Amino acid sequence: MSRVAIGFALGVATVAIVAAIVWQTTYSREARIEAAYESCIRQFGGKPEAPKGSAGSAPNDRATGMTESLGKAMQDLVKGVTAGMSSAVCGAVREACRSDFEGAVCQNALAGFQ
């Protein structure tokens, strides 16, 4: 074989390997399912914006401190419940896609979480 033929064969093999890796990580069923799952988690379980406090006021009495403390506890509770629910919902969508990729649930999830 000539050097040109060997170089051409190596080039074709390299392109084939790169294409297979790109396909597996981006366009395969499993990659699309995982991308939709990650998008779902980000959409429903992402970090909420920090609450905006007033710039000029500082808590100077006990009632204000207790109110802020209770407000913080409620925010933490809601954040925990929301994260747990989003994890369950997104996990259910991922399992539905794994069991029936062509089904309506999966196809709607793939379209919605892109």
Secondary structure, DSSP 8 states (H G I E B T S, - for coil): --HHHHHHHHHHHHHHHHHHHHIIIIISHHHHHHHHHHHHHHHHHS--------SS----SHHHHHHHHHHHHHHHHHHHHHHHHHHHHHHHHHHHHHH-TTSHHHHHHHHHT-
